[in-house]
Amino acid sequence: MLFRIVRINGDGTIRIVTDGSVGKSKFNEYKDLGEKYPSGEEYLGYTYKTRIGYRIGKESDDEASMEVVSTDSYYFSDKVTIDRINGEYTLVNPVLHTGEECFNNKELCEGKYTQFSDSPKKNDRLYKITEFISEENVKYKYYHYSGEPYYDLNSSNDSTIKKYLDGWYSKYMMKYDSLFVSTRYCNDTTSSPGLTIYYGSIKRVETHNPSYICPETDKTYGGEYILKVGLLSGDEAAFAGGLYFCAETDFYLSGTSEIKILMSPVDYIRSINYTFGINEKGRLYAIAMGSYNDVVPVLNLRKDITFTKGVGTKEDPYTIIVE
């Protein structure tokens, strides 16, 4: 099997990548958790926690008002319980009051929680009364479940691509295991907030400012890993000569196969996940996380490895004697 030398790492180990694809895989599987919890950004992590819902209970910043029927009764309560999995609220020991009662005795309802319902069942809506303006008009703030994802922090899941690479290494490279060392791989999941989540690597690659430093993430998924086998990051592909979406370049990652999966996420747009890929013409661009593409594993040779012969060309590659 032929490899290409990527670089000499800072600790003297030698980073290498297979000369061509060893097979095809998705980066990860889409896992739809239902209408409230569509495929999440965590699936762009090389490993990730299990999502069990959203963090709910976030109060709206703005007040709103609505009309109520003064003679209708609604349940009010000082406390609520939260079902994070289903995104629902339940009033605790609720009491029925009419709009007329609330206006005439404001302490009964102002500052209380309600769902503007005469049934105390679970509901995905929750309101906190700020003022009864009249018997038929009320000001409130609402709560919602569309905040940040909520995860089982004791869980751990491997992405599809990690399972593929671990399986490949176990099957084909374990007999050479003593040649390789565990070292750093970067699945940079740092991002800026917004409707579309853009991850750190795409910002650096777009501005032609790649880095070998993997930023510390505040996410429950991704980040820096110490592994025997992994993938190149978007930054590493850019250092090698890859350009994002705008050119065709000729270097060691181009021409060897079709689209190759890289380890860096690009963005997350309305429940659609994208990761970096590089095509046979050396162009870096975003590929759908759930699409099948070529896998080019990355390994790291021990720093004391000696090449016994060869000049480093494809016709006369460097050779390591394995005893």
C-alpha positions as CSV (number, residue, x, y, z in Angstrom):
1,M,0.0,0.0,0.0
2,L,1.3,3.4,-1.0
3,F,1.1,6.5,1.2
4,R,1.9,10.2,0.7
5,I,3.8,12.2,3.3
6,V,1.7,15.1,4.5
7,R,4.3,16.7,6.8
8,I,6.6,16.2,9.8
9,N,4.6,16.9,12.9
10,G,6.0,19.1,15.7
11,D,7.0,16.1,17.8
12,G,9.0,14.6,14.9
13,T,6.4,12.0,13.9
14,I,5.6,11.7,10.2
15,R,2.0,12.3,9.0
16,I,1.0,10.2,6.0
17,V,-2.2,9.7,4.0
18,T,-3.1,6.8,1.7
19,D,-2.4,7.4,-2.0
20,G,-6.0,7.1,-3.0
21,S,-9.2,5.9,-1.6
22,V,-9.6,2.7,0.6
23,G,-13.4,2.7,0.1
24,K,-16.5,4.8,0.5
25,S,-18.4,6.0,3.5
26,K,-20.7,8.7,4.8
27,F,-19.4,11.1,7.3
28,N,-22.4,10.3,9.5
29,E,-26.0,9.1,9.4
30,Y,-28.9,11.4,9.6
31,K,-31.0,10.6,12.7
32,D,-34.3,12.3,12.7
33,L,-35.7,12.6,16.2
34,G,-39.1,13.8,15.1
35,E,-40.7,17.1,14.1
36,K,-39.4,18.9,17.2
37,Y,-35.9,17.5,17.0
38,P,-34.7,17.2,13.4
39,S,-31.2,16.1,12.5
40,G,-28.9,18.1,14.7
41,E,-25.5,19.8,14.3
42,E,-24.0,17.3,16.7
43,Y,-23.8,14.7,13.9
44,L,-21.0,16.7,12.4
45,G,-18.9,15.6,15.4
46,Y,-16.4,12.8,14.9
47,T,-17.9,11.6,18.2
48,Y,-21.0,13.1,19.8
49,K,-23.5,13.0,22.6
50,T,-27.0,11.7,22.3
51,R,-29.6,14.5,21.9
52,I,-32.6,14.0,24.0
53,G,-34.4,17.2,23.2
54,Y,-34.0,20.9,23.5
55,R,-33.2,23.1,26.5
56,I,-36.7,24.5,27.1
57,G,-37.9,27.1,29.5
58,K,-36.2,30.1,27.9
59,E,-38.2,33.2,28.5
60,S,-39.0,35.5,25.6
61,D,-37.3,38.9,25.8
62,D,-40.4,40.9,24.8
63,E,-43.8,41.3,26.3
64,A,-46.9,40.6,24.3
65,S,-50.6,41.0,24.9
66,M,-53.7,39.2,24.1
67,E,-57.4,39.3,24.6
68,V,-59.2,36.8,26.9
69,V,-62.9,36.2,27.7
70,S,-63.5,37.7,31.1
71,T,-65.9,34.9,32.1
72,D,-63.8,32.0,30.9
73,S,-61.6,30.1,33.3
74,Y,-57.9,29.4,32.9
75,Y,-55.4,27.4,35.0
76,F,-52.6,29.3,36.8
77,S,-49.7,28.1,38.8
78,D,-46.5,29.2,40.6
79,K,-44.5,26.3,39.3
80,V,-44.1,24.1,36.2
81,T,-42.4,20.8,35.4
82,I,-40.6,20.3,32.1
83,D,-40.6,17.2,29.9
84,R,-37.4,17.9,27.9
85,I,-37.8,14.9,25.6
86,N,-41.2,16.0,24.3
87,G,-40.8,19.7,24.8
88,E,-43.8,20.0,27.1
89,Y,-44.8,21.9,30.3
90,T,-47.1,20.8,33.1
91,L,-48.5,23.2,35.6
92,V,-48.0,22.1,39.2
93,N,-51.1,22.3,41.4
94,P,-52.9,24.7,39.1
95,V,-55.9,26.8,40.2
96,L,-58.8,27.9,37.9
97,H,-59.5,31.7,37.7
98,T,-61.5,33.8,35.3
99,G,-60.2,36.9,33.7
100,E,-62.6,38.9,35.9
101,E,-61.1,37.4,39.0
102,C,-57.6,38.0,37.8
103,F,-58.2,41.7,37.1
104,N,-60.0,42.3,40.4
105,N,-57.5,40.3,42.5
106,K,-54.2,40.7,40.5
107,E,-52.2,38.7,43.0
108,L,-54.1,35.6,41.9
109,C,-52.6,35.6,38.4
110,E,-49.9,38.2,37.9
111,G,-46.4,36.5,38.0
112,K,-48.1,33.1,37.6
113,Y,-47.7,30.6,34.8
114,T,-50.5,29.6,32.5
115,Q,-51.3,27.9,29.2
116,F,-54.6,29.8,28.7
117,S,-56.4,26.5,29.0
118,D,-59.1,25.1,31.2
119,S,-57.4,21.7,31.1
120,P,-54.2,21.1,33.2
121,K,-52.7,18.7,30.6
122,K,-49.2,18.8,29.2
123,N,-48.7,21.5,26.6
124,D,-45.8,22.8,24.5
125,R,-46.9,26.4,25.2
126,L,-46.3,28.3,28.4
127,Y,-46.9,31.9,29.4
128,K,-46.0,34.0,32.4
129,I,-48.5,36.7,33.2
130,T,-46.9,40.1,33.7
131,E,-50.1,42.3,34.0
132,F,-53.8,42.0,33.7
133,I,-54.6,45.4,32.0
134,S,-58.3,44.7,32.1
135,E,-60.7,41.8,32.5
136,E,-60.2,41.0,28.9
137,N,-56.7,42.0,28.1
138,V,-53.5,40.6,29.5
139,K,-49.7,41.1,29.1
140,Y,-47.4,38.1,29.2
141,K,-44.0,36.6,28.3
142,Y,-43.9,33.2,26.6
143,Y,-41.6,30.3,27.0
144,H,-40.5,28.0,24.2
145,Y,-38.4,24.8,23.5
146,S,-36.5,26.0,20.5
147,G,-33.4,27.0,22.4
148,E,-30.1,25.1,22.5
149,P,-30.1,21.3,22.2
150,Y,-30.1,19.2,25.3
151,Y,-27.9,16.1,25.5
152,D,-27.2,13.1,27.6
153,L,-23.8,14.0,28.8
154,N,-23.1,10.4,29.9
155,S,-23.5,9.1,26.3
156,S,-20.9,8.7,23.6
157,N,-21.5,7.9,19.9
158,D,-19.0,7.3,17.1
159,S,-19.7,8.8,13.8
160,T,-20.1,6.6,10.7
161,I,-16.7,7.6,9.4
162,K,-15.0,6.9,12.7
163,K,-16.5,3.4,12.7
164,Y,-15.3,2.9,9.1
165,L,-11.8,4.1,9.8
166,D,-11.4,2.1,13.0
167,G,-12.6,-1.0,11.2
168,W,-10.2,-0.4,8.3
169,Y,-7.3,0.0,10.7
170,S,-8.2,-3.1,12.6
171,K,-8.5,-5.2,9.5
172,Y,-5.6,-3.9,7.4
173,M,-3.1,-2.0,9.6
174,M,-3.1,-3.7,13.0
175,K,-0.3,-6.0,12.0
176,Y,1.8,-2.8,11.5
177,D,0.5,-1.2,14.6
178,S,4.0,-0.8,16.2
179,L,5.0,1.6,13.4
180,F,2.3,4.1,14.2
181,V,1.6,6.5,17.1
182,S,-1.5,8.2,18.4
183,T,-1.5,11.9,17.7
184,R,-3.8,14.9,17.2
185,Y,-6.6,15.1,14.7
186,C,-8.9,18.1,14.4
187,N,-12.7,18.1,14.0
188,D,-13.1,21.8,14.7
189,T,-16.6,22.5,15.9
190,T,-16.1,26.1,17.1
191,S,-18.7,28.4,15.6
192,S,-20.5,31.7,15.7
193,P,-24.2,31.9,16.7
194,G,-26.8,32.4,14.0
195,L,-29.5,30.8,12.0
196,T,-26.8,29.1,10.0
197,I,-23.9,27.7,12.0
198,Y,-20.6,28.2,10.3
199,Y,-17.7,26.3,11.7
200,G,-14.1,27.5,12.3
201,S,-12.3,25.7,9.5
202,I,-14.5,27.2,6.7
203,K,-13.8,30.7,8.0
204,R,-10.0,30.1,7.9
205,V,-10.0,28.3,4.6
206,E,-12.2,31.0,2.9
207,T,-9.8,33.8,4.0
208,H,-6.7,31.8,3.1
209,N,-5.6,31.6,6.7
210,P,-5.5,27.9,7.6
211,S,-4.0,26.7,10.9
212,Y,-2.6,23.5,12.4
213,I,-3.9,24.5,15.8
214,C,-7.2,23.0,16.7
215,P,-9.3,25.5,18.7
216,E,-10.9,24.3,22.0
217,T,-14.6,23.8,21.4
218,D,-17.4,24.6,23.7
219,K,-19.6,22.0,22.1
220,T,-20.5,18.5,23.3
221,Y,-19.3,17.1,20.0
222,G,-16.1,17.3,18.0
223,G,-12.9,19.1,18.9
224,E,-9.4,17.7,19.1
225,Y,-8.8,13.9,19.3
226,I,-5.7,11.8,20.0
227,L,-6.0,8.8,17.6
228,K,-4.1,6.2,15.6
229,V,-6.1,6.8,12.5
230,G,-8.2,9.8,11.3
231,L,-8.7,12.2,8.4
232,L,-7.1,15.4,7.1
233,S,-8.8,18.5,8.3
234,G,-10.0,21.3,5.9
235,D,-7.0,23.4,7.1
236,E,-4.5,20.6,6.3
237,A,-6.0,20.2,2.8
238,A,-5.7,24.0,2.3
239,F,-2.0,24.0,3.4
240,A,-1.4,21.2,0.9
241,G,-2.7,23.3,-1.9
242,G,-6.5,23.0,-1.9
243,L,-8.6,26.0,-2.6
244,Y,-12.3,26.5,-1.6
245,F,-14.8,26.5,-4.4
246,C,-12.8,28.7,-6.8
247,A,-10.0,26.9,-8.6
248,E,-8.5,23.7,-9.8
249,T,-5.1,22.8,-8.4
250,D,-2.7,20.0,-9.0
251,F,-1.2,18.5,-5.8
252,Y,-0.9,15.2,-4.0
253,L,-4.6,15.1,-2.9
254,S,-5.9,15.8,-6.4
255,G,-6.3,13.3,-9.2
256,T,-6.2,10.2,-7.0
257,S,-9.9,9.6,-6.6
258,E,-13.3,11.3,-6.7
259,I,-14.6,13.4,-3.7
260,K,-12.7,12.6,-0.5
261,I,-14.2,13.2,2.9
262,L,-12.3,15.5,5.3
263,M,-12.6,15.7,9.0
264,S,-13.8,19.4,9.3
265,P,-17.5,20.4,9.4
266,V,-18.4,23.3,7.2
267,D,-21.9,24.4,8.2
268,Y,-25.3,23.4,9.5
269,I,-28.3,25.0,7.7
270,R,-31.9,24.3,8.6
271,S,-31.2,20.7,9.8
272,I,-28.9,19.9,6.9
273,N,-25.3,19.1,7.8
274,Y,-22.2,19.8,5.5
275,T,-18.6,18.7,5.9
276,F,-15.5,19.4,3.9
277,G,-14.7,17.4,0.8
278,I,-12.0,17.7,-1.8
279,N,-12.5,16.5,-5.4
280,E,-10.1,15.0,-7.9
281,K,-9.2,18.5,-9.2
282,G,-8.1,19.7,-5.8
283,R,-11.2,21.9,-5.1
284,L,-12.4,22.1,-1.6
285,Y,-16.1,22.4,-1.1
286,A,-19.0,21.5,1.2
287,I,-20.5,18.0,0.8
288,A,-23.7,16.6,2.4
289,M,-22.8,14.7,5.6
290,G,-25.0,11.7,4.6
291,S,-23.6,11.2,1.1
292,Y,-21.1,8.4,0.2
293,N,-17.7,9.6,-0.7
294,D,-14.1,8.3,-0.8
295,V,-12.1,7.7,2.4
296,V,-8.4,8.5,2.5
297,P,-7.1,7.5,6.0
298,V,-4.3,9.4,7.8
299,L,-1.7,7.8,10.0
300,N,1.4,8.9,11.8
301,L,4.7,7.1,11.8
302,R,7.0,6.9,14.8
303,K,9.7,9.6,14.8
304,D,12.4,7.0,14.9
305,I,11.3,5.2,11.8
306,T,14.0,4.9,9.1
307,F,13.4,4.7,5.4
308,T,15.6,1.9,4.1
309,K,15.5,2.7,0.4
310,G,13.7,4.7,-2.3
311,V,13.7,8.3,-3.3
312,G,10.1,9.2,-2.5
313,T,8.6,9.0,-6.0
314,K,5.6,6.8,-7.0
315,E,8.0,4.7,-9.1
316,D,10.6,4.4,-6.3
317,P,8.8,5.1,-3.0
318,Y,10.5,5.3,0.4
319,T,10.4,1.8,1.9
320,I,10.2,0.7,5.5
321,I,11.3,-2.8,6.4
322,V,8.9,-4.5,8.8
323,E,10.5,-7.3,10.8
